Amino acid sequence: MVETVVALIMFLNGEMVEMTYKEKLSQCMKSKRIAIKEVNPQSVRFTCQMVKAETEIYMGQKKILRIINDWQIYFKIFWSVR
């Protein structure tokens, strides 16, 4: 199913490596704060975004299969790093 969802997205050395569905933006921001404390912020970046994504429900939990408008995410990350 294609829908607009909140996603916590992790970038490693400029490449998107993980995306996690979050029910609300507040949940995403809380997870982001925890994740930033756990990793080296020099090479890893986290962002919370409303994205258009293909999702599925697997074992009772919603999962993001792929992000459809990923060029906008890369654009925002690129300019926020500079």
C-alpha positions in Angstrom: 0.0 0.0 0.0 1.3 3.5 -0.9 0.7 6.1 1.8 2.3 9.2 3.5 3.9 8.2 6.8 6.4 9.4 9.3 9.8 7.8 9.0 13.0 7.8 11.0 15.7 7.6 8.3 19.3 6.8 9.0 22.1 7.9 6.6 25.6 6.4 6.8 28.3 8.4 4.9 25.5 10.1 2.9 23.7 6.9 1.9 20.2 6.0 3.2 20.7 2.7 5.0 17.6 2.3 7.2 14.1 3.6 7.4 11.7 2.9 10.3 8.0 3.6 10.4 6.8 5.7 13.3 3.2 6.3 14.2 3.6 10.0 15.2 6.2 12.7 14.7 6.7 12.9 18.5 7.6 9.1 18.5 10.1 9.7 15.7 11.8 12.6 17.5 12.1 10.6 20.7 13.7 7.7 18.8 16.0 10.1 16.9 17.3 11.6 20.2 18.0 8.1 21.6 19.7 7.0 18.4 22.0 10.1 18.3 23.2 9.3 21.7 24.1 5.7 20.7 26.2 6.3 17.5 29.0 8.4 16.2 27.4 11.6 14.9 30.3 12.3 12.5 29.4 9.5 10.0 25.7 8.9 10.8 22.8 11.3 10.3 19.2 10.8 11.4 16.1 12.6 10.2 12.4 12.4 10.8 10.4 13.0 7.6 6.9 12.7 6.3 7.4 10.5 3.2 5.4 8.9 0.6 6.2 5.2 1.0 5.2 1.7 0.1 4.3 -0.1 3.3 3.1 -3.5 4.5 1.9 -5.0 7.7 4.2 -7.8 8.8 3.6 -9.8 12.0 1.2 -7.1 13.2 3.6 -4.1 12.6 3.7 -1.6 9.8 7.0 -1.7 7.8 8.3 0.6 5.1 9.3 -1.3 2.0 10.6 1.6 0.0 10.4 5.4 0.0 9.0 6.7 -3.3 10.1 10.4 -3.1 13.6 9.8 -1.8 15.2 12.6 -3.9 13.5 15.2 -1.7 15.1 13.6 1.4 18.6 13.6 -0.1 18.1 17.2 -1.0 17.1 18.2 2.5 19.9 16.3 4.1 22.5 17.7 1.7 21.6 21.3 2.5 21.2 20.7 6.2 24.8 19.3 6.4 26.3 22.4 4.7 
